[in-house]
């Protein structure tokens, strides 16, 4: 596997939650630099040595509701 994708959302209590697409990897952190470290660590722990992807994509998702009528 050459790359892996994560969907990242803001956690209701603060910080960020990252979930891998097509893999059972989940991690969280209080800030973006912490999330980068946490995701790297989770990926390296999930895959056997030498099998982890060389590229990790983080897709930041944000939900926003707006009124249907102005």
C-alpha positions as CSV (number, residue, x, y, z in Angstrom):
1,X,0.0,0.0,0.0
2,X,1.5,3.3,-1.0
3,X,-1.0,5.7,0.6
4,X,-3.8,5.9,3.1
5,X,-6.6,8.3,3.6
6,X,-8.2,9.6,6.8
7,X,-11.3,11.6,7.4
8,X,-10.8,14.2,10.1
9,X,-13.5,15.8,12.1
10,X,-13.6,18.2,15.1
11,X,-14.5,16.4,18.2
12,X,-17.5,17.7,20.1
13,X,-15.4,18.1,23.3
14,X,-12.6,19.8,21.4
15,X,-9.6,18.5,19.4
16,X,-9.8,16.2,16.4
17,X,-10.8,12.6,15.5
18,X,-9.3,10.8,12.6
19,X,-10.7,7.7,11.0
20,X,-9.0,5.8,8.2
21,X,-10.9,4.9,5.0
22,X,-10.8,1.2,4.3
23,X,-8.7,0.3,7.4
24,X,-9.7,-0.1,11.0
25,X,-7.6,2.8,12.3
26,X,-8.9,5.5,14.6
27,X,-7.0,8.1,16.6
28,X,-7.5,11.5,18.2
29,X,-5.6,14.5,19.4
30,X,-6.0,18.0,20.9
31,X,-4.4,19.9,18.1
32,X,-3.2,19.6,14.5
33,X,0.5,18.9,15.3
34,X,-0.6,16.3,17.8
35,X,-2.9,14.8,15.2
36,X,-0.1,14.4,12.7
37,X,2.0,12.6,15.3
38,X,-0.9,10.5,16.5
39,X,-1.9,9.4,12.9
40,X,1.7,8.5,12.0
41,X,2.0,6.4,15.2
42,X,-1.4,4.7,14.6
43,X,-0.5,3.9,11.0
44,X,3.0,2.5,11.9
45,X,1.4,0.4,14.7
46,X,-1.3,-1.0,12.4
47,X,0.9,-2.3,9.6
48,X,3.8,-4.8,9.8
49,X,7.3,-3.4,9.6
50,X,8.1,-2.2,6.1
51,X,4.4,-2.5,5.0
52,X,3.1,0.9,6.1
53,X,2.1,3.5,3.5
54,X,4.6,6.1,2.4
55,X,1.9,8.8,2.2
56,X,-0.9,9.7,4.6
57,X,-3.7,12.0,3.4
58,X,-5.8,13.9,6.0
59,X,-9.2,15.1,4.6
60,X,-10.7,17.6,7.0
61,X,-14.5,17.4,7.1
62,X,-16.8,20.1,8.5
63,X,-20.5,20.0,8.7
64,X,-22.3,23.3,8.6
65,X,-26.1,23.9,8.6
66,X,-27.8,26.9,7.0
67,X,-31.3,28.1,6.8
68,X,-33.2,27.0,3.7
69,X,-34.8,30.4,3.4
70,X,-33.1,33.7,3.9
